Amino acid sequence: MATYLEFIQQNEERDGVRFSWNVWPSSRLEATRMVVPLACLLTPLKERPDLPPVQYEPVLCSRPTCKAVLNPLCQVDYRAKLWACNFCFQRNQFPPAYGGISEVNQPAELMPQFSTIEYMIQRGAQSPLIFLYVVDTCLEEDDLQALKESLQMSLSLLPPDALVGLITFGRMVQVHELSCEGISKSYVFRGTKDLTAKQIQDMLGLTKPAMPMQQARPVQPQEHPFASTRFLQPVHKIDMNLTDLLGELQRDPWPVTQGKRPLRSTGVALSIAVGLLEGTFPNTGARIMLFTGGPPTQGPGMVVGDELKIPIRSWHDIEKDNARFMKKATKHYEMLANRTAANGHCIDIYACALDQTGLLEMKCCANLTGGYMVMGDSFNTSLFKQTFQRIFTKDFNGDFRMAFGATLDVKTSRELKIAGAIGPCVSLNVKGPCVSENELGVGGTSQWKICGLDPTSTLGIYFEVVNQHNAPIPQGGRGAIQFVTHYQHSSTQRRIRVTTIARNWADVQSQLRHIEAAFDQEAAAVLMARLGVFRAESEEGPDVLRWLDRQLIRLCQKFGQYNKEDPTSFRLSDSFSLYPQFMFHLRRSPFLQVFNNSPDESSYYRHHFARQDLTQSLIMIQPILYSYSFHGPPEPVLLDSSSILADRILLMDTFFQIVIYLGETIAQWRKAGYQDMPEYENFKHLLQAPLDDAQEILQARFPMPRYINTEHGGSQARFLLSKVNPSQTHNNLYAWGQETGAPILTDDVSLQVFMDHLKKLAVSSAC
Amino acid sequence: MNVNQSVPPVPSFGQPQPVYPGYHQSSYGGQSGSTAPTIPYGAYNGPVPGYQQTPPQGMSRAPPSSGAPPASTAQAPCGQAAYGQFGQGDIQNGPSSTVQMQRLPGSQPFGSPLAPVGNQPAVLQPYGPPPTSAQVTAQLSGMQISGAVAPAPPSSGLGYGPPTSLASASGSFPNSGLYGSYPQGQASPLSQAQGHPGIQTPQRSAPSQASGFTPPASGGPRLPSMTGPLLPGQSFGGPSVSQPNHVSSPPPQALPPGTQMTGPLGPLPPMHSPQQPGYQPQQNGSFGPARGPQPNYGSPYPAAPTFGSQSGPQPLPPKRLDPDAIPSPIQVIEDDRNNRGTEPFVTGVRGQVPPLVTTNFLVKDQGNASPRYIRCTSYNIPCTSDMAKQAQVPLAAVIKPLASLPPEEASPYVVDHGESGPLRCNRCKAYMCPFMQFIEGGRRFQCCFCSCINDVPPQYFQHLDHTGKRVDAYDRPELSLGSYEFLATVDYCKNNKFPSPPAFIFMIDVSYNAIRTGLVRLLCEELKSLLDFLPREGGAEESAIRVGFVTYNKVLHFYNVKSSLAQPQMMVVSDVADMFVPLLDGFLVNVNESRAVITSLLDQIPEMFADTRETETVFVPVIQAGMEALKAAECAGKLFLFHTSLPIAEAPGKLKNRDDRKLINTDKEKTLFQPQTGAYQTLAKECVAQGCCVDLFLFPNQYVDVATLSVVPQLTGGSVYKYACFQVENDQERFLSDLRRDVQKVVGFDAVMRVRTSTGIRAVDFFGAFYMSNTTDVELAGLDGDKTVTVEFKHDDRLNEESGALLQCALLYTSCAGQRRLRIHNLALNCCTQLADLYRNCETDTLINYMAKFAYRGVLNSPVKAVRDTLITQCAQILACYRKNCASPSSAGQLILPECMKLLPVYLNCVLKSDVLQPGAEITTDDRAYVRQLVTSMDVAETNVFFYPRLLPLTKSPIESTTEPPAVRASEERLSNGDMYLLENGLNLFLWVGASVQQGVVQSLFSVSSFSQITSGLSVLPVLDNPLSKKVRGLIDSLRAQRSRYMKLIVVKQEDKLEMLFKHFLVEDKSLSGGASYVDFLCHMHKEIRQLLS
């Protein structure tokens, strides 16, 4: 087992890939019986400081339907200077540049350690990065001020040649022209009217690239290809202007009467931002950054009316089909998201408000384009400020940790087909021989577009084994998959990262052990969770839960060791042992449970779940709990109510929240001020330890988690109590009054009960 | 028709003799032998003698020649006799109670007078002979006319002649006396006249006086005017004499119906006489004979006095033949000025006819609204609709609710009734006014409009004195004055909220054309200083009005000029299909607070667009934007739109160039006046609802479709200014002057006007720049002191002679400071059962104002030809009705005009010849539409001078005199090539320089040595330090000051190309576009009348 764990880890580090199965069942029928589909989590741009990009272009298979990239798995005839594609078996001539190739003089892409390799493409004009700020002005004064400062600050973080633009909106939408002297100029649009891209470009004067100007100075347009876009200017040219402009930004001046929400034209503002970029810089890396402080209240994409007495939709309303604007708004934003994705731009949403801001409707903008979604209470919080700042952090090379306009092309050997992908991507609808008819996630294609991604962006990619049972694969046969990611690096270069992996085929009948042993339950849990969440977007919650349960039971039936009808005999091997627990927590997670979450929160959580890598995803599913005590170094403890002890300090990381919880005794000590007494310095240290650890997590995490410091009996302790396994509740009295743990007031079943049920069902022959 | 064409220049009445002949000849002249005509004329002329004699001739027709001679001879003798007759006439008048009776006699005298015109024997003779002699075309024409007429006249002549003549005579008497004394044979006329006056007056006075026109003087003045031209001397004498008479008796009716110019043609001379007498008598002035008759009239009508004065002129007529014989506007104006310009017009008496608009007079408000606010076509309304129909005299009031007053007159008092608001009748909602009758000791009042009895609220209670008047009547403007204002309460406000101060938004076209001509730069520069002169209320230190700025081409640019900004912000709105206002705060600002930002903006606008190549513009979205801005700011206001071209950019209200001259004179001509699309009306309605008034300044280089563009200004109470082919050098002064005035003038916003009338009549039709969503409320987004609303009334029941008819015009508006007010104007009119009373109390200028507006609106829906015919027909009916019912029986050949309406034909002809109704080749479609909409809201003074331009000789009067030189008639004949003339019509100003003007004059005025060196088309006179230059420039300045729009000067040299342009304004002449000369038209009118009578 250790070997498999190492193998998995090694593969992840090298290729950014985690497969649910690392040995593949060799026939379609058996694969389906495995319950958990053959799938992988792919982090296309996983940071590889040790992998310098090569400065040439990949060699492609010459078969037009294949075009796989030369890789270490290919058979190479060094003498004939031929190579055989390992996907389609086409024999290809090496290009002239590879003339000197030999066994000892191999290009990097043929070396096994370069199963992942990155090519830099020199062709084509480099276009600068584009940052288009779309700023809500219907904010409270201090919120707006904080936002303005953040934005002004961000100018200093942008690369000097990046183009920036500013759109502000409230009741109206203003597109600011940035290079004006003496008078600040903006184009204003009505916030209630949706416009086509063409109209927007007409109105901004972009369609006729300033015909008069051309007449007057016919040479100039060529010299300055971007001269016509008065709205997007290089940072270094206009940062003073823009700083002033941002400084003068006023709250939306239109009066808001008592009992009304401010009129906020988010839908139109986004539409204009999209249209502007669409017309001027299609297919170049661009971020539309939407900062909003409330729900859209007018025009297309409105989420709620301006009457305060009518609250914004809740899950209850949605279930009752009472959310008047939801469908229309969603449609609007979906349309925008698709357009944006088609242009290779991405949309970030920074929503800071105490109430919902319509993320439910707008989520697709970020989801489909790979943009960020940040939700906070106010722009005047460190949560927002630091999160925003973190977007512009740089990697070890001094490049932004962001990439644009990526397309992910997946190629499989012929025993496999591609069922779909789940992640911040849209389908490019490229049908091919390796595309399965069965869809899991976004399917029906072998290529996806990921408009914005960063080193942690992770997609779940699902496959289907299509090899027929009666055509066995010879012993030792390997299946291969190649992931080709074209993207625009933040340094504006075009790059291609190619990852080629191979796994052994195994016959289920004879080699089930191997297959079992090569099961990656963490990856499988995340991949199943993604499927579940993906379904939850479109299906009723209970259905999804039922589906998950059934899958779990089937898995247990398949891989458990038990005697029929004897639950006590049920055992799972090590490689499966944690899986049910993950499922238990997943069922309780906000990704599938909407109770106690607003639709916006659900959308927010799901958004992040669908793009984070395996580790983060697992944290989301099953938060990590550390315990600090005088008894020893901090230790991870069970996410269980029994871990809540009076003399411990707990640190819980749920990805979205960092909770520090002081046990009852600790809290009393602190209240008594022991930490300030020299003789109790160790107590002081104890108190400090989780804070330091929390800081560490906070530093690394994007988006910034909500930081909660609470204690026994504190109102915010609920964040902890809602997550732990309710092993002790007011219902199971045997734990009551005991020293250990804290009872949770809930009717939810505990893990123990869950497992008992599971065993019972697994061994039952009824299913 | 022939008549019209033939029309040779006709002398004015002044020259009676010529006139007569003139008429005959002229009208007929065209036709055939002068002889024929002459005869008839003769007949006419010599109402008395002539008639008698002529009739036969007329009958015979052939005799023209013979007729003529006879006439002349007859006249000569008659003339003298006539004078004598006049005297008699007077006497008769005095005694005779019945008009006709008197007239008859009068007419005879006239006949004689004319001929007699002993004074001008020579002339007469010519006439007689005229046909033959050179005398001329005028005479000839006159002859002809007469000829045509003749046949009829003769016969009637006999009978009618006398009567008419009498009437006129009576009128003339007094006058004649005066006149007589003057120029002409004072002997005859004067003596007679004098004699008469004395006698007559007393008699007349008795009866007439009833009318109670105290100011005989006024009557006097008019007369003089008539006579003025003719026999100044006489007039003088006349007046004195007449006045006494008048004073004694007539005062009341002073107005004496100027009646009757009877004499159609031959008549001319008579005409004169008639007029004079006519006035007094009011009735018919047969042209020729009229004079004679007039006296008669005079007698019948108490008015005699006035007539008397008028009569003065009569004497003159007799002598000349030329056009002077026909009623002269100049003379009438001059007479009125002299007679009524000296004493204040006191409004206390019901149904008084005010002095003419051309007269400079003061008004004392004693219970009726000043004529500056309301003028009526008639101050005596027929009691029944039958009568009204019969007379065909439109009953209309021209109301200028916010008219500016001369400094000597106090503006209306503001009455504050506190929270209860103005006191109103519960039923008809009329406002408290001096005519309300308090009863039951003051506890109740009876509404004078609907007779409803209302309780007097306790806080308003006051005891009555012994006459039933409230004790505090004189302390309360609403109980003692004709015009006053109430402060409105919140109930009178939109949305039950007091309005915020209005705003001005300047919307500037910055397309290529506007930039190229330098307009934008000029405008921005001017605005910087102009903004300090926004209208303010009372003694307010700074104007409450806020301002905003928009520029546009095919997109709109709004500017944020908030005072806190370091630099202005520009906001571009390109969504012209669906206009909206991008900002609220900072768009409309206080000038003083935001001055720095505004100045910066105005500095930058010309720079920003200096390189523009955008030629397309939008229009509707611009107005929409302004309106939306006002709506957002919740205030009323005014948009100043500076626009250059046809809006062809893709946007609502996009227009096509549809100018098509081929449509002229077809049934489709009306489409040229109609807006192209309905979008403009719809927009205008929205503007009105918001109280958004639009002033449009147009700077077109070519067709811009004024007809469509002016729809919104028109319906929102705004103004349109048009500067074709604008060039900064040439048009700067005119534009800036108009702009300054337009920006500075006091405006009422978001106004609703309602005209209430006492039972029996009802306001049925409204003309002007406003919008009506129902049939009673005139809605005006904005209303300034120049805008006029003309209201037509119809009977819906019988009126009562005793109670008369009351009008109350209530205007609810928001003042410049944002105060909601009600301005009330009250006017009481008399009612009559005798048509004669109607004709005696008419005002031709107002009538023309009404008819012009009626016609100008008509062209929207009917072919222009039909409109013209309607006008002619109506005019003929009016005059025929008079002739039939009021004039003394006389020859049908006599043209007898009511004294008050004797100018109707000449003015009407001007209307018919105007660019709208009869366009010349050089008049563009835009010009016509422009003029059409201008006239729609003109007041009486403006229409008066617009249709009959003033022509002022420059060197005739002594150089020291500071007063305006007396005008001359608008005819080329009046121009002396040794003189220079200024011609103005309120829109245009020409300086015509005769070819043989003295070199010294040229030098001192133009600073060049000879006529040939004067630059034709010059628009500015050099500033020279000599008396003549100073005087002329001073005169030009004073003319401009009198008009609401700056008149650009054009110097026209005789025989120069530009002279054509100038001649277009000589309205008594035949126009190039086919318009009839005065004389021709008069003949035509006479023919029409005769047709109606037969």
Interface residues (C-beta under 8 A of the other chain):
Chain A: M172 Q174 C180 G182 I183 S184 K185 S186 Y187 V188 F189 R190 K193 L195 Q199 D202 M203 L204 G205 M211 P212 Q215 A216 E248 Q250 P253 W254 P255
Chain B: V555 F558 L565 A566 Q567 P568 Q569 M570 M571 V572 V573 S574 D575 D578 F580 P582 L583 L584 D585 G586 S600 L601 Q604 M608 D611 T612 R613 E614
